[in-house]
Amino acid sequence: MNSAAGNPEQKKATLSHYQRALVTSPLVKIEKATTPTPSSRQYCRRFNDCFCMGSAAATSPQLQQQERKQQRLQLSTSKLEQQVTDLEKEVQKQKEILTMYKMRTERTQDNLRYCLQIAQENGFLDLITNNKSPISPDVVNVGASPQVPASVSQQSDLGKIISQAKMNGWYIDPVEIELQELIGQGSTADIYRGIWRGVDVAVKCIYPDFFHKNEKGVTFFAQEVETLSRQRHRFILQLMGACLNPPTQGWVVTEFLSMTLKDWLHGPGNNRGKERVTPLPPFEERLTRAVEIAQAMQYLHEQKPKVVHRDLKPSNIFLDDAKHVRVADFGHARFLGDEEMALTGETGKDFFSFPSQLRTYVYMAPEVIRYEPYNEKCDVYSFGIILNELITGNYPYVETNYGPAKIAMEVAEGKLRPALPEDNGELGKLIDLICQSWDGDASVRPSFANITSTLQTIQNRIKENC
């Protein structure tokens, strides 16, 4: 024990001996030679890692090939799934269209039965079935007048319209117009920016096919021009003139306005998503646009005969540089005397002929969709949809996943209207006005005179509270 312990000097000498032995040991020298320095360890590790990874990738081509096959399979599967989804949507759309056709057929059958009943009660059916002499016009008193009264129908004759245009200075020779870029497309026409006598104008060029395929095409064209030529209101699109040479040059020339109410409210393009792409205009400005539309429609409905627009929607309402409205597109307009009713004309029948007309049903009154007699209150319904769109800032029915045909069916049955704005305590009267305007019973809908008065009262109250 004592010899092992030794004194401190002996312990120190023994420890030095062992240290020298370790340093000179071959094993330690090999360890030192193979142990990298910290810096070399860092770089070598990175290089070796990269080398190993590259080596592993290079030595596994089968694995890479399997991965590529799997990726192609996934891509092919996703494409098939998308195709199936698209087909399902198309099938659903066709089902809705078939249902719409069935509903229209049933309505038409009901109307025919009613007409036959009236003919039988008045003795007309016997005259027809027995092939007797034609009924004298002096004997027959037609209860329902045609869509265009006789006086207006005579004025709408193209020859007389041409004479009227030349006499009043709004007949335009096509060579006077320089067509520029295409600015819009509709179901029956392309719209170009044009230059006429140094002024920018909008030129609505009716498709030649519209005249070829529609036996009343010239009448409708002449009627639109004649209707516009009579309007003198600051909120109705101003007619500059017309080229009256259908089918190749049936052109309506108006003041040039590049922005529609739809563009102003929702932004340009056809984005109908639930998320807004542009800021919502201030509430006061939206309310002002509603007042101006109501004033324009009041002017049209108080003419004699009344002008029923029948296609009132944001894309048919333009805004000038000061953001004042211009009600436009009178291609589907009708004239009605007091207490007169009309039956749905080409707007309904063309629904399935022109895909772009699908959206018209969103703003169309249920009685027009059902092919029933209607009056000027069908415009009030359309305005109710527009007013709600202005207040909420949302497209109609964006809260549903319905297509246009499905929307039309639900509206016609009285089961569907767009989502109303939330009442924050200040929108109560506006909401009431919207609900009255799109009521299923046309007799409940207010006149545009009442609508204008109500909106102006609300507008003045808001100004006082500001």
MARVEXSE-616384 format. One line per 10 residues: number of its first residue (from 0); for each residue x, y, z of N, C-alpha, C. Coordinates in pm, whole numbers, plus 50000, padded with zeros to 5 digits. Layout:
BEGIN
NUM	X/Y/Z/X/Y/Z/X/Y/Z  ... $
END
This chain:
BEGIN
0	50083/49879/50000/50000/50000/50000/50086/50125/50000  50190/50126/50092/50274/50245/50103/50358/50263/49979  50414/50143/49927/50496/50156/49807/50414/50198/49687  50290/50150/49683/50201/50187/49571/50167/50333/49575  50147/50379/49696/50107/50520/49707/50224/50608/49674  50339/50588/49748/50457/50671/49723/50434/50815/49763  50541/50892/49752/50527/51035/49782/50482/51108/49657  50454/51232/49668/50400/51308/49552/50494/51310/49435  50625/51316/49459/50717/51320/49346/50713/51190/49269  50703/51076/49344/50695/50946/49277/50567/50935/49195 $
10	50454/50987/49247/50325/50983/49175/50334/51062/49046  50399/51178/49051/50409/51263/48935/50494/51197/48828  50602/51130/48869/50689/51062/48774/50617/50946/48708  50540/50874/48787/50463/50760/48732/50362/50807/48630  50289/50918/48656/50187/50972/48564/50249/51018/48433  50364/51081/48441/50434/51125/48319/50474/51005/48235  50514/50899/48299/50554/50779/48226/50437/50724/48145  50319/50716/48208/50200/50662/48138/50157/50752/48022  50168/50884/48041/50129/50977/47934/50219/50960/47813  50353/50946/47840/50443/50926/47727/50413/50796/47656 $
20	50374/50698/47730/50343/50568/47670/50220/50579/47580  50121/50654/47621/49999/50671/47541/50026/50748/47414  50107/50852/47425/50135/50936/47309/50211/50858/47204  50307/50775/47247/50389/50701/47151/50324/50571/47107  50203/50542/47157/50135/50417/47122/50091/50421/46975  50108/50311/46896/50064/50306/46755/49914/50328/46738  49837/50279/46833/49691/50293/46824/49650/50439/46829  49714/50515/46918/49681/50657/46932/49721/50731/46807  49838/50695/46747/49881/50762/46625/49782/50739/46512  49733/50614/46501/49634/50585/46397/49507/50666/46420 $
30	49462/50676/46545/49342/50752/46581/49358/50896/46542  49478/50953/46570/49501/51093/46536/49502/51112/46386  49558/51017/46317/49569/51033/46172/49433/51027/46105  49345/50946/46160/49213/50928/46098/49109/51022/46152  49139/51099/46256/49041/51190/46313/49057/51327/46249  48957/51377/46177/48972/51506/46110/48966/51619/46207  49021/51729/46164/49009/51852/46242/48867/51903/46232  48832/51992/46322/48693/52042/46317/48657/52099/46183  48749/52177/46121/48714/52239/45993/48704/52135/45883  48803/52041/45882/48798/51939/45777/48680/51847/45797 $
40	48641/51821/45924/48524/51736/45951/48399/51799/45891  48388/51931/45903/48268/52000/45853/48257/51989/45702  48367/52020/45627/48362/52018/45483/48351/51877/45429  48426/51785/45490/48420/51647/45441/48283/51589/45460  48221/51620/45571/48087/51566/45596/47990/51614/45490  47996/51742/45456/47904/51794/45355/47930/51730/45219  48054/51721/45183/48087/51662/45053/48045/51516/45048  48077/51443/45158/48042/51302/45162/47892/51281/45158  47820/51370/45232/47673/51358/45231/47620/51375/45090  47670/51481/45021/47624/51505/44885/47660/51388/44795 $
50	47781/51338/44813/47827/51227/44731/47741/51103/44754  47711/51080/44882/47629/50963/44916/47488/50977/44859  47431/51098/44870/47296/51119/44818/47294/51099/44668  47392/51163/44599/47399/51145/44455/47420/51000/44417  47500/50934/44493/47527/50794/44466/47403/50710/44484  47329/50742/44592/47207/50665/44619/47106/50687/44509  47094/50815/44461/46998/50845/44355/47037/50778/44226  47173/50776/44202/47219/50719/44077/47204/50568/44074  47208/50509/44194/47205/50363/44199/47065/50309/44219  46956/50399/44208/46819/50348/44226/46729/50395/44111 $
60	46758/50364/43986/46674/50406/43872/46536/50343/43877  46526/50222/43930/46395/50159/43938/46302/50237/44030  46359/50288/44141/46277/50366/44234/46228/50494/44168  46321/50561/44093/46281/50682/44023/46174/50654/43919  46187/50545/43848/46088/50509/43747/45952/50483/43811  45952/50418/43925/45826/50393/43995/45761/50524/44041  45846/50617/44088/45792/50745/44131/45730/50822/44014  45798/50817/43897/45743/50884/43779/45611/50822/43735  45605/50691/43739/45479/50624/43705/45368/50664/43801  45403/50673/43929/45303/50711/44029/45254/50854/44006 $
70	45347/50943/43970/45309/51080/43942/45216/51090/43821  45254/51014/43714/45167/51014/43596/45030/50959/43627  45027/50856/43709/44899/50796/43748/44813/50895/43827  44878/50967/43920/44804/51067/43999/44751/51178/43910  44833/51223/43814/44791/51328/43723/44673/51282/43637  44684/51160/43587/44575/51105/43506/44448/51091/43587  44462/51048/43712/44346/51032/43799/44278/51166/43828  44360/51269/43853/44302/51401/43881/44229/51456/43760  44284/51432/43639/44217/51476/43518/44084/51405/43501  44083/51274/43526/43959/51199/43515/43856/51247/43616 $
80	43901/51275/43737/43810/51325/43839/43749/51459/43797  43832/51548/43736/43781/51676/43690/43680/51658/43577  43710/51564/43486/43617/51536/43377/43485/51483/43430  43492/51396/43529/43369/51342/43589/43289/51454/43655  43359/51544/43725/43291/51657/43789/43222/51745/43686  43294/51773/43575/43236/51856/43470/43114/51789/43407  43124/51658/43386/43011/51585/43328/42892/51585/43422  42918/51571/43551/42808/51574/43648/42738/51709/43646  42818/51818/43636/42758/51951/43628/42674/51967/43502  42727/51914/43390/42654/51925/43263/42524/51845/43268 $
90	42530/51726/43328/42409/51644/43342/42305/51716/43427  42351/51777/43537/42259/51851/43623/42197/51969/43549  42281/52037/43468/42231/52150/43390/42125/52104/43291  42151/51991/43223/42054/51941/43125/41925/51897/43193  41936/51841/43313/41815/51805/43387/41732/51928/43419  41800/52036/43460/41728/52160/43491/41661/52216/43367  41731/52209/43253/41673/52260/43128/41552/52177/43087  41562/52044/43100/41449/51958/43067/41329/51987/43157  41358/52010/43284/41250/52044/43376/41185/52176/43337  41269/52272/43295/41216/52400/43250/41127/52383/43127 $
100	41173/52303/43032/41092/52277/42913/40958/52213/42951  40964/52118/43041/40841/52052/43085/40745/52151/43148  40800/52239/43232/40717/52340/43298/40655/52434/43194  40734/52473/43096/40682/52562/42991/40575/52492/42909  40597/52365/42879/40498/52290/42801/40366/52283/42875  40374/52258/43007/40251/52252/43086/40181/52387/43088  40257/52495/43100/40196/52628/43097/40130/52655/42962  40199/52616/42855/40144/52638/42721/40015/52559/42702  40013/52435/42750/39891/52355/42741/39776/52420/42817  39805/52473/42934/39701/52542/43010/39648/52664/42934 $
110	39740/52740/42873/39698/52857/42796/39614/52818/42676  39654/52709/42607/39577/52664/42492/39438/52617/42532  39429/52546/42643/39297/52502/42691/39208/52622/42723  39270/52723/42783/39194/52844/42817/39146/52913/42689  39236/52924/42589/39197/52990/42462/39086/52913/42392  39096/52779/42393/38991/52699/42331/38858/52716/42403  38865/52725/42535/38742/52745/42612/38677/52878/42577  38757/52985/42568/38705/53117/42533/38648/53114/42391  38721/53047/42299/38673/53039/42161/38540/52965/42152  38527/52859/42232/38403/52782/42230/38288/52862/42289 $
120	38314/52933/42399/38208/53012/42463/38158/53124/42371  38245/53177/42285/38207/53288/42197/38169/53242/42056  38163/53111/42035/38120/53058/41906/38226/53058/41799  38349/53099/41834/38454/53104/41733/38499/52963/41694  38498/52870/41791/38549/52736/41764/38465/52666/41659  38331/52683/41664/38244/52622/41563/38274/52677/41425  38297/52809/41417/38328/52868/41287/38458/52812/41229  38554/52790/41318/38684/52739/41272/38672/52593/41228  38611/52510/41312/38604/52366/41283/38512/52336/41165  38411/52420/41141/38317/52397/41030/38361/52466/40901 $
130	38483/52527/40903/38538/52593/40785/38444/52696/40725  38383/52775/40810/38294/52879/40762/38376/53002/40723  38310/53103/40670/38378/53222/40621/38455/53288/40732  38564/53356/40699/38645/53421/40803/38564/53523/40881  38605/53541/41003/38537/53635/41091/38577/53776/41053  38481/53863/41040/38510/54001/41005/38579/54071/41120  38681/54151/41091/38749/54225/41198/38655/54319/41272  38548/54364/41204/38454/54455/41269/38372/54386/41376  38360/54251/41363/38277/54176/41458/38357/54137/41581  38485/54109/41560/38568/54057/41668/38625/54172/41750 $
140	38608/54164/41878/38667/54261/41970/38774/54190/42050  38897/54205/42011/39006/54132/42076/39031/54189/42214  39026/54102/42314/39045/54149/42451/39188/54183/42481  39279/54100/42433/39421/54123/42461/39485/54187/42339  39539/54305/42356/39600/54374/42244/39735/54313/42212  39786/54330/42089/39918/54280/42056/40024/54351/42136  40147/54298/42132/40253/54354/42214/40286/54496/42173  40272/54529/42044/40299/54664/41998/40169/54724/41948  40115/54832/42007/39992/54893/41961/40001/54934/41815  39884/54948/41751/39882/54974/41607/39956/55102/41570 $
150	39936/55209/41649/40001/55336/41614/40152/55324/41618  40202/55256/41722/40347/55239/41734/40398/55143/41628  40318/55039/41597/40359/54942/41496/40377/55010/41360  40288/55104/41326/40300/55174/41199/40426/55261/41199  40454/55327/41311/40574/55411/41318/40700/55328/41311  40691/55201/41358/40809/55117/41362/40840/55052/41228  40756/55074/41128/40788/55026/40994/40920/55088/40950  41010/55003/40896/41146/55048/40867/41148/55165/40769  41064/55158/40667/41061/55266/40568/41024/55399/40631  40928/55398/40720/40887/55522/40784/40992/55570/40883 $
160	41061/55473/40946/41167/55511/41039/41281/55579/40963  41313/55527/40844/41418/55589/40764/41379/55732/40727  41254/55749/40684/41207/55884/40650/41214/55977/40771  41171/55925/40886/41175/56005/41009/41318/56040/41047  41409/55943/41032/41549/55966/41069/41612/56072/40979  41585/56065/40850/41641/56164/40758/41583/56303/40784  41455/56308/40815/41390/56436/40839/41441/56501/40967  41468/56419/41071/41511/56472/41201/41663/56475/41218  41736/56430/41117/41880/56446/41121/41957/56339/41194  41897/56222/41219/41974/56119/41287/41993/55994/41200 $
170	41971/56007/41071/42006/55899/40978/42157/55909/40951  42228/55799/40966/42374/55797/40948/42411/55701/40837  42488/55750/40742/42542/55665/40637/42658/55584/40697  42661/55452/40677/42768/55369/40737/42909/55416/40704  42929/55480/40588/43065/55523/40551/43114/55636/40641  43023/55699/40716/43063/55807/40807/43125/55755/40936  43110/55627/40961/43154/55569/41089/43282/55490/41070  43380/55518/41156/43505/55440/41161/43497/55346/41282  43477/55219/41256/43470/55122/41365/43609/55100/41424  43617/55103/41555/43743/55081/41626/43739/54945/41696 $
180	43783/54938/41820/43793/54809/41889/43657/54760/41937  43647/54628/41949/43528/54565/42006/43526/54589/42157  43414/54640/42208/43406/54672/42352/43302/54589/42425  43222/54513/42351/43120/54433/42417/43051/54339/42319  42991/54234/42375/42916/54138/42295/42788/54102/42367  42680/54093/42292/42552/54053/42348/42497/53933/42274  42373/53898/42304/42311/53782/42241/42274/53808/42096  42257/53936/42058/42214/53968/41923/42308/54065/41851  42412/54113/41917/42494/54218/41855/42633/54225/41915  42726/54278/41836/42857/54320/41885/42853/54471/41903 $
190	42928/54519/42002/42932/54663/42028/43076/54711/42012  43094/54812/41928/43226/54867/41898/43234/55013/41943  43354/55054/41977/43379/55197/41985/43399/55246/41844  43337/55357/41811/43348/55411/41677/43374/55560/41681  43410/55614/41567/43431/55759/41554/43335/55809/41447  43251/55903/41483/43154/55961/41391/43163/56113/41399  43206/56172/41289/43222/56316/41282/43311/56369/41395  43418/56294/41422/43515/56336/41522/43479/56306/41665  43366/56240/41688/43320/56212/41824/43322/56062/41849  43366/56022/41970/43359/55880/42009/43213/55841/42030 $
200	43174/55730/41970/43038/55679/41983/43043/55529/42008  42934/55474/42058/42919/55330/42070/42831/55283/41954  42877/55181/41884/42805/55131/41767/42762/54987/41794  42632/54968/41807/42576/54835/41829/42543/54776/41692  42621/54677/41650/42606/54615/41518/42527/54485/41532  42401/54487/41491/42316/54368/41502/42371/54259/41409  42377/54135/41461/42424/54024/41380/42332/54002/41260  42388/53983/41140/42303/53952/41024/42215/53829/41047  42267/53730/41122/42188/53609/41149/42060/53641/41226  42064/53748/41306/41945/53787/41381/41830/53819/41284 $
210	41861/53883/41176/41758/53917/41077/41722/53797/40991  41819/53711/40962/41794/53595/40877/41708/53491/40948  41733/53472/41078/41667/53365/41151/41540/53411/41223  41517/53540/41228/41401/53593/41301/41316/53671/41202  41199/53621/41174/41113/53686/41075/41070/53826/41117  41073/53853/41247/41038/53986/41297/41162/54067/41335  41279/54021/41289/41403/54088/41327/41406/54234/41288  41363/54264/41164/41364/54403/41118/41268/54487/41201  41153/54429/41236/41055/54502/41318/41112/54536/41454  41179/54436/41517/41237/54460/41649/41348/54565/41641 $
220	41430/54557/41537/41537/54654/41519/41481/54795/41501  41382/54808/41414/41319/54939/41391/41255/54990/41519  41196/54898/41595/41131/54939/41720/41233/54992/41820  41349/54925/41830/41451/54972/41924/41499/55111/41887  41524/55132/41758/41571/55262/41713/41465/55369/41737  41341/55335/41702/41232/55432/41719/41210/55465/41866  41221/55363/41953/41203/55385/42096/41311/55479/42149  41436/55452/42114/41545/55537/42161/41532/55680/42108  41486/55693/41984/41478/55827/41923/41379/55918/41995  41285/55857/42068/41183/55938/42136/41222/55976/42278 $
230	41330/55919/42330/41364/55940/42470/41442/56069/42490  41402/56147/42589/41470/56272/42625/41481/56278/42777  41576/56204/42829/41594/56200/42975/41741/56185/43006  41787/56252/43108/41931/56254/43139/41984/56119/43183  41895/56029/43229/41940/55899/43275/41906/55786/43177  41877/55821/43052/41853/55722/42947/41953/55746/42836  42009/55638/42784/42115/55647/42684/42070/55732/42565  42156/55822/42523/42123/55915/42415/42154/55853/42279  42053/55853/42192/42072/55806/42055/42138/55916/41972  42248/55882/41906/42313/55976/41816/42260/55959/41673 $
240	42223/55838/41637/42171/55810/41505/42169/55661/41479  42142/55622/41356/42135/55480/41323/42166/55459/41176  42225/55344/41147/42244/55299/41009/42133/55197/40981  42041/55234/40895/41917/55158/40878/41921/55076/40749  42016/54985/40745/42031/54902/40626/42052/54756/40665  41953/54696/40735/41968/54555/40772/41955/54468/40646  42012/54346/40649/42073/54279/40764/42221/54308/40785  42290/54365/40685/42435/54380/40697/42475/54501/40779  42393/54605/40777/42429/54728/40848/42309/54781/40927  42264/54697/41018/42164/54740/41115/42237/54786/41239 $
250	42275/54914/41243/42361/54967/41349/42286/55074/41428  42298/55064/41561/42244/55167/41650/42362/55244/41708  42364/55374/41688/42477/55457/41728/42434/55545/41847  42503/55530/41959/42468/55604/42080/42592/55673/42136  42571/55752/42241/42684/55812/42311/42773/55701/42363  42903/55730/42373/43000/55628/42413/43021/55633/42564  42985/55524/42629/43009/55508/42773/43072/55370/42792  43185/55367/42858/43261/55241/42865/43233/55159/42990  43171/55217/43091/43150/55145/43218/43003/55113/43238  42975/54989/43279/42840/54950/43314/42824/54949/43467 $
260	42700/54944/43510/42674/54934/43654/42735/54806/43710  42733/54700/43633/42794/54574/43676/42943/54591/43699  43013/54657/43604/43158/54679/43620/43187/54766/43741  43106/54869/43760/43128/54963/43870/43108/54894/44006  43011/54805/44013/42978/54742/44140/43066/54621/44170  43098/54543/44067/43168/54416/44089/43308/54411/44030  43344/54510/43950/43473/54506/43882/43457/54448/43742  43556/54469/43655/43546/54421/43517/43552/54270/43509  43505/54218/43395/43509/54073/43373/43383/54006/43422  43386/53873/43416/43270/53792/43454/43293/53714/43583 $
270	43366/53775/43674/43394/53709/43801/43270/53709/43889  43211/53594/43908/43090/53582/43990/43118/53506/44120  43243/53512/44165/43278/53445/44290/43221/53515/44411  43231/53448/44524/43179/53505/44648/43272/53609/44707  43399/53605/44666/43495/53703/44716/43501/53823/44623  43501/53943/44679/43506/54064/44599/43647/54084/44543  43652/54134/44420/43782/54162/44358/43810/54311/44356  43709/54394/44381/43726/54539/44389/43655/54591/44513  43699/54703/44569/43631/54759/44687/43486/54796/44655  43400/54778/44751/43259/54813/44735/43244/54964/44739 $
280	43177/55025/44639/43158/55171/44643/43083/55213/44768  43099/55338/44811/43030/55385/44932/42879/55369/44921  42815/55348/45036/42671/55322/45039/42592/55437/44978  42631/55561/45006/42558/55677/44955/42561/55679/44802  42673/55643/44743/42683/55641/44597/42596/55531/44538  42593/55415/44603/42509/55306/44554/42361/55342/44562  42324/55410/44668/42184/55454/44682/42150/55558/44575  42243/55646/44544/42220/55746/44439/42198/55679/44305  42275/55573/44274/42256/55502/44148/42115/55441/44143  42069/55390/44256/41934/55332/44260/41828/55437/44233 $
290	41844/55556/44291/41748/55664/44268/41744/55702/44121  41860/55711/44058/41866/55751/43917/41801/55647/43826  41824/55519/43855/41759/55413/43776/41607/55422/43791  41561/55442/43914/41417/55453/43938/41358/55573/43865  41428/55683/43860/41379/55801/43789/41369/55775/43639  41470/55708/43584/41466/55674/43440/41348/55582/43409  41326/55482/43494/41217/55389/43470/41081/55455/43491  41073/55547/43586/40948/55622/43604/40914/55699/43477  41015/55760/43416/40996/55834/43292/40943/55742/43181  40999/55623/43169/40956/55529/43065/40814/55481/43088 $
300	40781/55450/43213/40649/55394/43243/40538/55498/43238  40573/55625/43249/40469/55729/43247/40447/55787/43108  40516/55730/43007/40487/55770/42870/40355/55707/42824  40301/55756/42718/40177/55701/42662/40202/55670/42515  40206/55542/42477/40192/55424/42564/40317/55404/42650  40301/55322/42753/40413/55293/42842/40522/55217/42769  40645/55247/42804/40759/55171/42751/40801/55071/42859  40783/54944/42831/40824/54838/42923/40959/54785/42874  41060/54798/42957/41196/54763/42915/41213/54614/42895  41173/54534/42994/41173/54388/42992/41311/54323/43003 $
310	41418/54401/43001/41551/54339/43014/41641/54427/43100  41584/54475/43211/41658/54563/43300/41754/54480/43386  41883/54511/43374/41987/54441/43450/42112/54527/43451  42207/54503/43543/42324/54590/43556/42409/54603/43430  42415/54499/43347/42496/54509/43226/42428/54593/43119  42301/54627/43137/42229/54714/43044/42214/54856/43099  42286/54885/43204/42284/55019/43264/42428/55072/43262  42449/55186/43195/42583/55241/43181/42601/55360/43275  42729/55395/43299/42763/55510/43383/42852/55604/43304  42826/55735/43317/42911/55832/43250/43031/55865/43339 $
320	43110/55964/43297/43232/55997/43372/43202/56047/43512  43084/56106/43530/43045/56155/43663/42970/56050/43742  42965/55926/43689/42900/55811/43753/42748/55822/43756  42689/55904/43669/42544/55906/43655/42502/55795/43559  42383/55738/43581/42343/55619/43506/42283/55657/43371  42284/55558/43282/42211/55563/43155/42148/55425/43133  42017/55419/43138/41947/55295/43106/41955/55274/42956  41994/55154/42914/42019/55127/42772/41956/54995/42729  41975/54962/42602/41934/54837/42538/41782/54819/42542  41716/54874/42442/41571/54864/42431/41531/54761/42326 $
330	41618/54663/42301/41589/54562/42201/41472/54473/42236  41440/54459/42365/41327/54375/42407/41210/54459/42458  41215/54590/42439/41111/54678/42494/40976/54652/42427  40869/54680/42502/40733/54668/42453/40655/54792/42492  40550/54820/42415/40465/54935/42443/40330/54885/42491  40282/54941/42600/40155/54900/42657/40070/55022/42690  39942/55015/42656/39849/55117/42698/39806/55094/42841  39724/55182/42893/39676/55167/43031/39598/55037/43045  39626/54967/43155/39559/54841/43190/39587/54729/43089  39680/54749/42998/39711/54644/42902/39808/54543/42960 $
340	39795/54420/42909/39888/54313/42945/39952/54262/42817  40070/54202/42830/40139/54143/42715/40179/54001/42749  40206/53923/42646/40256/53788/42665/40404/53786/42632  40476/53692/42695/40620/53684/42675/40652/53667/42528  40742/53749/42478/40783/53741/42339/40915/53670/42325  41004/53726/42246/41127/53656/42212/41222/53643/42328  41211/53724/42433/41304/53711/42546/41296/53571/42605  41174/53521/42625/41160/53387/42680/41201/53278/42583  41159/53293/42456/41188/53189/42359/41336/53180/42327  41405/53293/42334/41547/53293/42301/41634/53249/42417 $
350	41572/53215/42528/41650/53180/42647/41746/53066/42619  41699/52964/42549/41785/52849/42522/41855/52860/42388  41826/52965/42311/41893/52984/42183/42025/53057/42200  42031/53150/42296/42152/53230/42318/42204/53203/42458  42321/53138/42474/42374/53109/42607/42389/53232/42694  42421/53348/42634/42441/53468/42715/42312/53516/42778  42196/53467/42726/42068/53508/42782/42037/53434/42911  42117/53333/42945/42088/53258/43067/42081/53349/43188  42170/53448/43194/42174/53533/43312/42056/53628/43318  41989/53651/43203/41873/53739/43204/41768/53687/43300 $
360	41756/53556/43313/41655/53499/43400/41676/53537/43546  41798/53570/43582/41825/53610/43720/41746/53735/43757  41720/53821/43660/41650/53947/43684/41506/53946/43631  41461/53834/43577/41332/53828/43512/41220/53794/43610  41106/53861/43593/40991/53840/43681/40934/53700/43663  40880/53642/43771/40830/53504/43762/40718/53488/43660  40631/53589/43643/40522/53573/43546/40576/53571/43403  40688/53639/43378/40749/53635/43245/40815/53499/43223  40881/53447/43326/40942/53314/43316/40835/53209/43287  40718/53225/43350/40610/53126/43334/40531/53146/43205 $
370	40571/53245/43125/40501/53268/42999/40358/53314/43021  40336/53390/43124/40203/53441/43157/40192/53588/43116  40069/53640/43103/40054/53783/43073/40123/53868/43180  40179/53978/43138/40252/54066/43230/40228/54210/43189  40267/54301/43278/40259/54444/43248/40390/54510/43290  40386/54643/43311/40510/54715/43341/40570/54675/43476  40493/54604/43558/40545/54565/43689/40656/54460/43678  40674/54402/43561/40788/54309/43544/40920/54386/43555  40921/54513/43515/41041/54596/43532/41066/54626/43679  40958/54641/43756/40973/54668/43899/41039/54549/43968 $
380	41000/54428/43929/41065/54309/43985/41216/54312/43956  41252/54339/43830/41394/54344/43793/41467/54449/43877  41403/54562/43897/41465/54668/43977/41485/54622/44122  41391/54546/44175/41406/54495/44312/41530/54409/44327  41557/54325/44227/41678/54242/44229/41802/54331/44223  41798/54433/44136/41912/54524/44121/41934/54605/44249  41826/54653/44309/41837/54731/44432/41902/54647/44542  41861/54524/44556/41922/54436/44657/42070/54413/44626  42103/54399/44497/42241/54381/44456/42325/54504/44490  42267/54622/44471/42338/54745/44506/42360/54757/44657 $
390	42263/54720/44735/42274/54735/44881/42370/54631/44940  42359/54507/44895/42445/54401/44951/42583/54401/44887  42592/54444/44761/42719/54436/44689/42748/54298/44635  42649/54207/44644/42669/54069/44600/42586/54039/44475  42639/53950/44392/42561/53901/44280/42435/53830/44331  42324/53837/44258/42204/53764/44302/42229/53614/44306  42185/53552/44413/42188/53407/44431/42330/53352/44442  42429/53438/44470/42567/53389/44484/42579/53298/44605  42485/53310/44698/42489/53226/44817/42443/53082/44789  42391/53056/44668/42350/52921/44629/42449/52866/44527 $
400	42435/52738/44498/42515/52675/44393/42429/52644/44271  42315/52713/44259/42222/52686/44150/42271/52745/44018  42241/52676/43909/42262/52732/43776/42144/52818/43737  42156/52892/43625/42048/52983/43584/41913/52914/43566  41912/52792/43506/41786/52722/43484/41721/52683/43617  41802/52638/43711/41749/52602/43843/41696/52726/43914  41766/52836/43903/41719/52961/43963/41585/52999/43903  41574/52989/43769/41448/53024/43703/41332/52940/43753  41354/52811/43769/41247/52722/43818/41203/52761/43959  41302/52784/44046/41269/52817/44184/41199/52953/44194 $
410	41245/53048/44113/41181/53180/44113/41038/53170/44061  41019/53096/43952/40887/53082/43892/40788/53019/43989  40836/52930/44073/40750/52865/44171/40737/52945/44301  40803/53059/44307/40792/53144/44425/40872/53095/44544  40972/53011/44519/41048/52950/44629/41182/53017/44654  41222/53110/44568/41359/53161/44578/41365/53310/44548  41442/53381/44631/41480/53520/44607/41623/53537/44660  41696/53638/44613/41832/53658/44664/41835/53688/44814  41948/53661/44877/41964/53689/45020/41957/53839/45045  41879/53878/45143/41862/54020/45178/41980/54069/45261 $
420	42003/54200/45264/42108/54254/45352/42067/54242/45499  42166/54238/45585/42138/54237/45728/42091/54375/45771  41984/54378/45850/41929/54505/45895/42010/54555/46015  42081/54665/45993/42161/54722/46102/42084/54830/46178  41954/54831/46160/41871/54933/46225/41840/55051/46136  41910/55061/46021/41888/55172/45929/41839/55128/45792  41833/54997/45768/41797/54947/45635/41655/54891/45629  41579/54910/45734/41445/54850/45740/41356/54890/45623  41350/55020/45593/41264/55067/45484/41314/55020/45348  41446/55015/45332/41502/54966/45206/41468/54817/45186 $
430	41480/54739/45292/41449/54597/45284/41301/54577/45251  41215/54657/45314/41071/54648/45284/41044/54681/45137  41112/54783/45085/41094/54822/44946/41141/54712/44852  41252/54649/44884/41303/54539/44802/41202/54425/44798  41151/54388/44914/41056/54275/44922/40927/54306/44847  40879/54430/44856/40759/54467/44780/40786/54464/44630  40904/54508/44590/40936/54518/44447/40946/54382/44382  40995/54280/44455/41008/54148/44393/40899/54050/44441  40789/54104/44489/40678/54020/44532/40628/53935/44415  40588/53811/44445/40537/53723/44341/40408/53771/44279 $
440	40330/53849/44354/40207/53909/44303/40240/54045/44244  40229/54058/44112/40268/54183/44046/40187/54302/44095  40063/54279/44137/39979/54391/44182/40029/54450/44314  40109/54375/44389/40163/54424/44516/40283/54516/44492  40350/54498/44382/40471/54576/44355/40436/54724/44336  40515/54813/44393/40486/54957/44382/40520/55009/44242  40466/55124/44209/40503/55190/44084/40639/55255/44101  40701/55293/43990/40831/55359/44001/40818/55499/44058  40701/55558/44046/40680/55688/44111/40691/55673/44262  40631/55568/44317/40641/55542/44462/40782/55501/44501 $
450	40845/55422/44416/40982/55379/44445/41075/55499/44452  41066/55587/44352/41151/55706/44350/41130/55791/44474  41004/55812/44510/40972/55893/44629/41030/55831/44756  41013/55699/44771/41064/55629/44890/41216/55638/44898  41283/55614/44787/41430/55618/44786/41482/55758/44816  41416/55860/44763/41461/55997/44788/41441/56034/44935  41333/55985/44997/41310/56009/45140/41421/55946/45223  41456/55821/45190/41564/55752/45261/41696/55826/45239  41720/55870/45116/41843/55942/45083/41855/56071/45161  41746/56148/45171/41749/56274/45245/41771/56250/45395 $
460	41711/56144/45447/41729/56114/45590/41874/56079/45620  41937/56005/45529/42078/55970/45549/42166/56095/45543  42136/56187/45451/42214/56311/45442/42200/56394/45567  42082/56399/45625/42061/56478/45747/42138/56420/45865  42150/56287/45868/42218/56223/45980/42369/56228/45967  42419/56262/45850/42565/56267/45830/42624/56395/45887 $
END
